[in-house]
Amino acid sequence: MEPYSFDKIASEANFHERNRPASLARLSDWNTRLCDVSTPLKMYAEAFARTLETLTTYPDAEQTKELCEQIKLALHNRSIAIQDLYLYGSATQAINMLFFALSKHYPRARFIFLNPGYFSVKTSAEAFGLTQETLYRLSKDRFSIPLDRVESVRNKYANDPFGKVCAVMITEPTYSSGVRQSTESLRNIASYCSEHGLLLIIDGAFSGLIWGHEPQWLDADLLSLLTDEHVVLVDSIAKNLFFLNTKIGVLYGPPWLIDIATKGAGQLAGNITALQQQLALSVFSQSYLEDVRRVCQDNIERFKKRFGHLEQLAADTPYRLLRPESGYHTMAVRTDCTIGNADVVTWSRNLISKGIYPLPGHAFGYSADDNFCFRISLAKQHDDLHFKTVFQQPIR
């Protein structure tokens, strides 16, 4: 079977669209429409209006530092204790500067990355001379954290003078699925890392919007871990409020790491824009708290309703849907075939020829031993016929 390549299949999908009058039905896509979700537009408009006064002024990095202090105070007033933070142009940029900081503090070290996870992690780490050791979490286990295998890898390199393990990195909720770990599980991995002097890095870019909890874009369980000096968190303001054209990444962590990563922003990444500054100020302020909660609640209800409808569509098919606990993604999984045994390239091409473009688990770092699956975005309205077509499409 031809090995799957996200870039190659994406290129074929784009070529198909360029030569057809209709766009592909992108069932897994990250883009959405205002009619599909609720967004605090008043807050966004007021933040944008404030930036009009500074159109001819280059945003000062010192302003961003001052803004970070204001955000820390706003979190403190909500009884959320953190050590330090800094704002970046996106969560991807925050991850890049995180690895810049690690490379300065732990030169040539290695870290353990628990897949599924974001594709840019390995690229960023290798760019700064760090080595990634990959372990897998499985959908059939609801992505439980394999502490025994983490310990095995840590021990393997314990006496390596140049390549000791310095950190463990996970995504929470699990990338592509919306499945969260329990508070106890998160505290266990945080305690393990603290005990062994490792950083626990959490990619929480899709955290928040927790189903069945107080509606907000922040994940209180993740933020509660930040009192530990060994915990680092990457978050995204834009994703859960659907300001996808105005990305803002937040890097939380111990002062030494934030200090190095902030210098990295000045040297490599550059400062955020005036609009990003103003929007971040509004999002964390008390002034728009009720508006944001109302929007989050409305979106969670939309996602639950869409998930329930898709469950019905999948009922008499080989697929079952992983119930999300956070956010707006789910995975359609079938237990009769593993990722390693699926002819996913042919599967993808056949669906593209039928006007449909879903992303399989291969695109999100799933293990070849895991069940075959594809991602569904609950933040968009989809045509039922497209799902019926995918659910019936052979995979080998």
Secondary structure, 3 states (H helix, E strand, C coil): CCCCCHHHHHHHHHHHHHCCCCCCECCCCCCCCCCCCCCCHHHHHHHHHHHHHHCCCCCCHHHHHHHHHHHHHHHHHCCCCCCEEEEECCHHHHHHHHHHHHHHHCCCCEEEEEECCCCHHHHHHHHCCCEEEEEECCHHHCCCCCHHHHHHHHHHCCCCCCCCEEEEEEECCCCCCCCCCCHHHHHHHHHHHHHCCCEEEEECCCCCCECCCCCCCCCHHHHHHHHCCCEEEEEEHHHHHCCCCCCCEEEEECHHHHHHHHHHHHHHHCCCCHHHHHHHHHHHCCCCHHHHHHHHHHHHHHHHHHHHHHHHHHCCCCEEECCCCECCEEEEEEEEEEHHHCCHHHHHHHHHHCCECCCEHHHHCCCCCCEEEEEEECCCCCCHHHHHHHHHCCCC
